[in-house]
């Protein structure tokens, strides 16, 4: 079974990473964390935000961006950034692709972005705001990628306990 991949480059806020971890578990997505991290992975804030799902998370950490590239050769990487020209809904996300997000305070460094102009994507927003919350941004882009793949392997219907349609 193929899986989507979320990459956080030097995340700083533990509750964001915890929320993103929970979203990854809920969607069967792998989480990749590129150090340095602004927190320890055993911090209570991560576990509180990730609830009891953190133990089920498929997560890999890397020493730095070069380590990530070396361990994922040939990976198709989409880079979510406010500096992109194309909107996140304008690309076709492949199975097993990687969607990268930068740290909360600065995003993905421009020296990385200039090497990937064709796979840089943005979420539209009013011009007087710098960016959206990282966990919200991950959810927005990830769910678009999953929608394009028909939400494969995900439960698509809910049920009420005591009500028959």
Secondary structure, DSSP 8 states (H G I E B T S, - for coil): ----EEEEES---HHHHHHHHHHHHHHT-EEEEES--SS-TT-HHHHHHHGGGGGG--EEEESSHHHHHHHSTT--EEEE-TT-SEEGGGS---TT-EEEE-BTTTBS-HHHHTT-GGGEEE----TT-----HHHHHHHHHHHHHHHTTTTTS------TT---
